[in-house]
Amino acid sequence: MREIARYRRALPVGLDRMFENALDWQHLPHLHRTTFTDATLLDEGDDFWEARLALAGFGPLTQDVRLTLDPATGVWVSEVRAGVAKGMVIHTTAIAEGPRAITVDVRFRVPGRRPWNRWLGRRMVETYRVLYDEDEAMMVERQAQLDRRRTGADGPVRLGTEAEIGRPGFSFAHRGRTFAVARVDGAWIAWSTLCPHWLGPLGGQAPVDGCVECPWHGYRFDVRTGRCLDHPLKLTPAPRLNRDADGVYWAGAEPQAADTST
């Protein structure tokens, strides 16, 4: 095998996040939608996956990739078994530099000499730079959510008037969790801003047909029921919103003189 390129990068996450990310084939066509348009699982185990990946910008072209991880050595190997760049092997080593700091060393190898190897090497380095930009943002956010141990009061939370809760991106904290608010089917509804799968962000977006979509893995949730349309997942139950006699909305236990009309 001939090495055609190498890419090194420091990342502000631990090995656990990096290994978790490497084994997560499902996020490829969602988080990395400028690189992949689809991913079909062919095989999967505790330390490997094989999938057919449709490449963005290349029409119907695909490649079958098998990734195998060895956590003990911090190494995972991605082999292109069919399709575009068949025979290429991508050898990645993750080196711990601290509790929340690693360096990844990626080497791109192909069988024999080919006239386009130099171009392919440059293309792979640029592609991996983009992929790791997107992966880093996701891993950092996921770690932040795992680290967050907020507590909150059990009582009702004052949200404000209809004009206040109707502001774009409005959210509130209740019992240590954050919820977004939107008007759906004529009623004000709250939903958890964290996807139950990997704690991906579900706030900051207006529901489409009553649903929000996780940008990391594409799971869609009906904010009216909390149920996932694609998987047996369910959002953390949101507190009911109530309006009092003064037109102020509350979350949680019903306030005195509550008026739930909308």
Secondary structure in CASP SS format (residue, H / E / C, confidence):
PFRMAT SS
TARGET T0000
AUTHOR 0000-0000-0000
METHOD secondary structure of the structure
MODEL  1
M C 1.00
R E 1.00
E E 1.00
I E 1.00
A E 1.00
R E 1.00
Y E 1.00
R E 1.00
R E 1.00
A E 1.00
L E 1.00
P C 1.00
V C 1.00
G C 1.00
L H 1.00
D H 1.00
R H 1.00
M H 1.00
F H 1.00
E H 1.00
N H 1.00
A H 1.00
L C 1.00
D C 1.00
W H 1.00
Q H 1.00
H H 1.00
L H 1.00
P H 1.00
H H 1.00
L H 1.00
H C 1.00
R C 1.00
T C 1.00
T C 1.00
F E 1.00
T E 1.00
D E 1.00
A E 1.00
T E 1.00
L E 1.00
L E 1.00
D E 1.00
E E 1.00
G E 1.00
D C 1.00
D C 1.00
F E 1.00
W E 1.00
E E 1.00
A E 1.00
R E 1.00
L E 1.00
A E 1.00
L E 1.00
A C 1.00
G C 1.00
F C 1.00
G C 1.00
P C 1.00
L C 1.00
T E 1.00
Q E 1.00
D E 1.00
V E 1.00
R E 1.00
L E 1.00
T E 1.00
L E 1.00
D E 1.00
P C 1.00
A C 1.00
T C 1.00
G C 1.00
V E 1.00
W E 1.00
V E 1.00
S E 1.00
E E 1.00
V E 1.00
R E 1.00
A E 1.00
G E 1.00
V C 1.00
A C 1.00
K C 1.00
G C 1.00
M C 1.00
V E 1.00
I E 1.00
H E 1.00
T E 1.00
T E 1.00
A E 1.00
I E 1.00
A E 1.00
E E 1.00
G E 1.00
P C 1.00
R C 1.00
A E 1.00
I E 1.00
T E 1.00
V E 1.00
D E 1.00
V E 1.00
R E 1.00
F E 1.00
R E 1.00
V E 1.00
P C 1.00
G C 1.00
R C 1.00
R C 1.00
P C 1.00
W C 1.00
N H 1.00
R H 1.00
W H 1.00
L H 1.00
G H 1.00
R H 1.00
R H 1.00
M H 1.00
V H 1.00
E H 1.00
T H 1.00
Y H 1.00
R H 1.00
V H 1.00
L H 1.00
Y H 1.00
D H 1.00
E H 1.00
D H 1.00
E H 1.00
A H 1.00
M H 1.00
M H 1.00
V H 1.00
E H 1.00
R H 1.00
Q H 1.00
A H 1.00
Q H 1.00
L H 1.00
D H 1.00
R C 1.00
R C 1.00
R C 1.00
T C 1.00
G C 1.00
A C 1.00
D C 1.00
G C 1.00
P C 1.00
V E 1.00
R E 1.00
L E 1.00
G E 1.00
T C 1.00
E H 1.00
A H 1.00
E H 1.00
I H 1.00
G C 1.00
R C 1.00
P C 1.00
G C 1.00
F C 1.00
S E 1.00
F E 1.00
A E 1.00
H E 1.00
R C 1.00
G C 1.00
R E 1.00
T E 1.00
F E 1.00
A E 1.00
V E 1.00
A E 1.00
R E 1.00
V E 1.00
D C 1.00
G C 1.00
A E 1.00
W E 1.00
I E 1.00
A E 1.00
W E 1.00
S E 1.00
T C 1.00
L E 1.00
C C 1.00
P C 1.00
H C 1.00
W C 1.00
L C 1.00
G C 1.00
P E 1.00
L C 1.00
G C 1.00
G C 1.00
Q C 1.00
A C 1.00
P C 1.00
V E 1.00
D C 1.00
G C 1.00
C E 1.00
V E 1.00
E E 1.00
C C 1.00
P C 1.00
W C 1.00
H C 1.00
G C 1.00
Y C 1.00
R E 1.00
F E 1.00
D E 1.00
V C 1.00
R C 1.00
T C 1.00
G C 1.00
R E 1.00
C E 1.00
L C 1.00
D C 1.00
H C 1.00
P C 1.00
L C 1.00
K E 1.00
L C 1.00
T C 1.00
P C 1.00
A C 1.00
P C 1.00
R C 1.00
L E 1.00
N E 1.00
R E 1.00
D E 1.00
A C 1.00
D C 1.00
G C 1.00
V C 1.00
Y E 1.00
W E 1.00
A E 1.00
G C 1.00
A C 1.00
E C 1.00
P C 1.00
Q C 1.00
A C 1.00
A E 1.00
D E 1.00
T C 1.00
S C 1.00
T C 1.00
END
